Amino acid sequence: MPYPFLSDEWVEEAHRIRAEYRGTAPPITQTVRMNLLITDVPFDANPLEAFLDTSSGELELDRGRVEDPDLTVTVDYLTAKALLVDGNAQAGMQAFMEGKVRVEGDMGKLMTLLQGAPVGTAHQDLAARLRDITE
């Protein structure tokens, strides 16, 4: 049942899981609208566009783009997966220091989000479920 991160199947299953948790977790207070350009995608020859948006109080991660983002991050697939699925901020910092991550826009929004990531039980359960469906 595990699927490649951000594949069509992964996105569909992630939507289903997030719907189960909608409204059960404390709201995310750090508002950020971030577009992601993910390179080196193993199941697609082209870079993948995705976004992360917390403006509703819930973390929304999906394929596509948001209008008027606070920032745009270009990152390789393995680093994106380490950050967004595994919650490995150290992998992101290492990739940034190695020049594998490019940030355009409000870097402060990104830092605030990373420092204030939700840690409530519902957030932890949701994160664990997303890790379970990810190859």
C-alpha positions in Angstrom: 0.0 0.0 0.0 2.9 2.5 0.3 3.1 4.9 -2.6 5.8 7.3 -3.8 5.6 10.6 -2.1 3.4 13.1 -4.1 2.4 10.4 -6.7 -1.3 10.5 -7.8 -2.0 7.6 -5.5 -0.2 9.2 -2.5 -2.1 12.5 -3.0 -5.4 10.7 -3.2 -4.8 8.7 0.0 -3.3 11.7 1.8 -6.5 13.7 1.0 -8.6 10.8 2.5 -6.5 10.7 5.6 -6.5 14.5 6.1 -10.3 14.5 5.8 -10.5 12.2 8.8 -8.5 14.6 10.9 -10.0 17.8 9.7 -11.1 20.0 12.7 -9.6 17.6 15.3 -6.2 19.3 15.8 -5.5 22.7 17.2 -5.1 25.3 14.5 -1.7 26.1 13.1 -1.0 29.7 13.9 2.0 30.2 11.6 0.5 31.3 8.3 2.5 30.5 5.2 1.7 30.0 1.6 4.6 28.2 -0.1 5.0 26.9 -3.6 7.4 24.0 -4.1 9.3 23.1 -7.2 10.5 19.5 -6.6 13.3 18.2 -8.8 14.7 14.7 -9.4 11.3 13.1 -9.0 11.7 9.4 -9.5 8.4 8.8 -11.2 8.4 11.8 -13.5 11.0 13.3 -15.8 9.8 16.8 -15.1 10.0 18.8 -11.9 6.8 18.5 -9.8 4.9 21.6 -8.6 3.3 21.3 -5.1 2.3 23.7 -2.4 2.0 24.0 1.4 -0.6 26.3 2.8 -1.5 26.9 6.4 -3.7 30.0 5.9 -6.9 28.0 6.9 -5.3 26.9 10.2 -4.7 23.4 8.9 -1.6 22.3 6.9 -2.6 21.6 3.3 0.0 19.9 1.1 -1.0 19.2 -2.4 0.2 19.2 -6.0 -0.2 22.5 -7.9 0.4 26.1 -6.9 -1.0 28.8 -4.7 -1.5 32.3 -6.0 0.6 35.1 -4.3 2.8 32.7 -2.3 4.9 34.1 0.6 7.8 32.1 -0.8 8.8 29.5 -3.4 11.2 26.7 -2.5 13.1 24.6 -5.1 14.2 21.3 -3.5 15.1 17.8 -4.6 12.6 15.0 -4.1 14.5 13.2 -1.4 14.9 16.3 0.7 11.3 17.3 0.2 10.2 13.8 1.4 12.6 14.0 4.4 11.2 17.4 5.4 7.5 17.0 4.7 6.9 13.3 5.5 9.7 12.3 7.9 9.8 15.7 9.7 13.6 15.7 9.4 14.4 19.4 9.6 18.1 18.5 9.9 18.0 17.0 6.3 16.6 20.3 5.1 19.3 22.4 6.8 22.0 20.1 5.4 20.6 20.4 1.9 20.3 24.2 2.3 23.9 24.4 3.3 24.9 22.3 0.4 23.0 24.5 -2.0 20.4 21.9 -2.8 17.6 24.2 -1.6 16.7 27.5 -3.2 14.4 29.9 -1.5 12.8 32.9 -3.2 10.6 35.2 -1.0 10.1 35.5 2.7 12.6 33.2 4.3 11.3 34.3 7.8 8.0 32.6 7.1 9.8 29.4 6.4 11.9 29.6 9.5 8.8 30.5 11.7 7.0 27.5 10.3 9.9 25.1 10.9 10.3 26.4 14.5 6.7 26.3 15.3 5.6 23.0 13.7 2.6 21.4 15.4 3.3 18.7 17.9 -0.2 17.9 19.2 -1.5 14.3 19.3 -3.7 14.7 16.3 -0.8 16.2 14.3 1.5 13.4 15.4 -1.1 10.8 14.4 -1.8 12.4 11.0 2.0 12.6 10.4 2.4 8.9 11.3 -0.4 7.9 9.0 1.2 9.8 6.1 4.5 8.2 6.8 2.8 4.8 6.7 1.5 5.4 3.2 4.8 6.7 1.8 7.5 4.5 0.1 
